[in-house]
């Protein structure tokens, strides 16, 4: 009888240990990727932006707002869930794209429409709205924000440097928009890149 109790005891201990290990691993994974593993989301979105520009005389998608511009990457590309961003709601973004609703309040990307691939290479075109996530959605100790630049580079900007970064970007955006306006005056070029 004691061998049965002893065997049951060790089976119970082993079961508790296995459950504890699983819980620990899942907790670590959740802490590392609080919104799920989105390792390629920024790269896929960047690639789709570059592909779009190559098909539209260098123009990135544009629209009535940043969300309608971003939505032009879908359908016809692998982009879909990636348009949710690093912390956005994948199911809500996919649903919005399928029924033609705005991506506002469901994507975590901030996108700047109306730019060209030959604009200043340091110009930001896309960034994650939340601080503290790497370009793959992994939680990082530094309070940085992942940013995609026009020349396809991804950089991280510290939260303390963010206000200055945005101010500098606004000046660069203004220069680009004026350049595009002046270049397209009196021509048949569509500055939005839309057909």
Helices and strands as residue ranges (DSSP letters): H 2-32, H 41-55, H 66-71, G 81-84, H 90-99, E 109-111, E 124-128, E 144-149, E 154-158, H 159-184
